[in-house]
Amino acid sequence: MKFQDTQSMDERLELMSALSKSFLFRAAKIDEEGAFPYENISELKTSGYTSLTIPKRYGGEEISLYDLVRFQEYIARGDGATALSIGWHMGIIKDLGEKNNWNESIFRMLCEDVKNGALINNCASEPQTGSPTRGGKPTTTAVKQDGFWLINGRKTYTTMSPVLDYFNVTATIPESNKVAYFLISRSTQGVEIEETWDSIAMKGTGSHDLILNNVKVKEENLVEYFEPGKKGASGWLLHIPACYLGIAQAAANHAIEFAKSYSPNSIKGTISDFPNVQQKIGEMELELIRARHFLYSVAKQWDLSAKDERNQMNPELGAVKLSVTNSAITIVDLAMRIVGASSLSKKNLLQQYYRDVRAGLHNPPMDDMTILLLAKNAINRSVD
Ligand SMILES: Cc1cc2nc3c(=O)[nH]c(=O)nc-3n(C[C@H](O)[C@H](O)[C@H](O)COP(=O)(O)OP(=O)(O)OC[C@H]3O[C@@H](n4cnc5c(N)ncnc54)[C@H](O)[C@@H]3O)c2cc1C
C-alpha cells in the first residue's frame, strides 16, 4: 500500500508502523556491520513517503510539519539512522516549498525527480568550519568560468551519501566573497564519495565525505545566496528531535517489556512489581510526555503561523531540540538502569540506542547556542 492511497492519518500511521517494524528487524545487523539501510530507504520510496512534502502547487501533498514529525518519530522507533537520513530529505523539500527562494523552474524539476524517487540533502559541514550554524565560511569554492560554476572542496557528514541523487552544497564565491547553495546532481563529473564515516553513533546514516573535484554546473545551479550563521527559523529541523524521541520511545518500550517479563528467583512475579523499577518507569514516562507535548505543540504552532510569525520562532524551535534530545538521553539511561548489565550486551538494542541518542547533541542547533539565544531574548524582553 502507498501513502497516497490512504484515507486517514490513522491509516497512514498504521502503514508507517508496519514499515518501522521491518526497520527494527534489520536495525541490529545494520548497526553491527556499519552498513547503510538500503532496503529501508527503498521501502520508504516505494511507499510514496519520500514525496509527501512536495508542495501542492507541484502536485504534491505538502503535509504539515506536525504530520511530518509524527511520521519521523515512528520511523525512528524502528531505526534512528533511517529516520535521521530520510528526515533531512523530507525537511529540505518542505522548507524549500515554504520559503520559495529558488528559481521556480529548477525547484519544479527537483520536485518532479523527487516524485520519481530522487533524494536530496544539504552538504554544509566541513572540517574547517565545524558546525556551519556557528557562522564559519565554507572553504569549498565556486568560481565562474565560461558561463559555468567550477566547484572544488570537501564536505564532511554527508548523511545518506550512498543513495543521494542531489547534493545541495554550500560554497564561497571568492570574487564576490558571497556564500551560496549549489545544486549538484550525483552524476556530475568530479563528484566522489569517500567512505570516512566511522562514528559509533548513527552508524547506518552513511554520513561520508563528499569530494568535489572541478565539478562543473550551470549558472542556474546557484540556487540561493545566504549569510553563514544567519539562516531564518527552520521548522523543518524538528525532524531531529522527532528522531531522538522515537529512539527514546523504543528504549522505554524495550525496558518496560523486560521489566514485565524478568523474574529472577529471588522474587515472585516480575521486577515490574517493585517500587525501585516503577520509579524509573514513571520517570521515563514523565520525560516522554513532556518531550512529546513540547515537540508537537511547537510543530502545530509552526503550521498555524504566518511567515513573519514563523521567523520569530527560533527560540522555541531551539528549546524543543535541546529539551527533547536531552530527554531522550535521560530516557535511554533510565531504560538501561531498569534492564541492568544485559543492556550492555552487544545483542541488546539498548546499547545501540545509548550510542545513537548521543548524536543528537551534535545535530543543529547546538545546546550552548540555544541557551545563549534564550538568555538574550529574556534579557531584551521588555517587562510590563
Ligand atoms: C549523525 C550526524 C549526521 C549529520 N548530518 C549532516 C548532514 O547531512 N549535512 C551536514 O552538513 N552536516 C551534518 N552533520 C554535521 C553537524 O551538523 C555538525 O556540523 C557536526 O556534528 C560538527 O558539529 P560540532 O559541534 O561537533 O563541531 P564544532 O562546531 O567544530 O564544535 C566542536 C566544539 O567546539 C566548540 N565550538 C566550535 N566553534 C565554536 C564557536 N564559534 N563558538 C563557541 N564554541 C565553538 C563547540 O561548542 C564544540 O564543543 C551531521 C552530524 C551528525 C553527528
The ligand as an ORCA input file, in Angstrom:
! r2SCAN-3c Opt
* xyz 0 1
  C      24.712     11.825     12.765
  C      25.068     13.139     12.150
  C      24.557     13.488     10.902
  C      24.903     14.704     10.295
  N      24.410     15.015      9.043
  C      24.802     16.154      8.417
  C      24.373     16.456      7.103
  O      23.622     15.694      6.494
  N      24.839     17.587      6.499
  C      25.698     18.442      7.145
  O      26.083     19.461      6.557
  N      26.113     18.183      8.408
  C      25.695     17.071      9.051
  N      26.142     16.802     10.330
  C      27.141     17.691     10.929
  C      26.639     18.586     12.044
  O      25.635     19.466     11.601
  C      27.841     19.347     12.609
  O      28.416     20.136     11.623
  C      28.886     18.409     13.132
  O      28.289     17.485     14.014
  C      30.001     19.169     13.828
  O      29.456     19.811     14.935
  P      30.327     20.018     16.264
  O      29.515     20.828     17.194
  O      30.892     18.755     16.761
  O      31.609     20.782     15.676
  P      32.309     22.130     16.022
  O      31.475     23.274     15.561
  O      33.664     22.010     15.474
  O      32.341     22.122     17.610
  C      33.269     21.363     18.384
  C      33.393     22.014     19.754
  O      33.917     23.343     19.609
  C      33.015     24.301     20.137
  N      32.936     25.420     19.180
  C      33.218     25.384     17.844
  N      33.024     26.593     17.276
  C      32.617     27.416     18.242
  C      32.226     28.771     18.282
  N      32.242     29.542     17.179
  N      31.813     29.285     19.471
  C      31.785     28.522     20.591
  N      32.122     27.220     20.607
  C      32.541     26.668     19.477
  C      31.670     23.585     20.276
  O      30.942     24.063     21.375
  C      32.072     22.146     20.487
  O      32.281     21.951     21.875
  C      25.785     15.597     10.975
  C      26.293     15.260     12.242
  C      25.954     14.049     12.833
  C      26.505     13.715     14.186
*
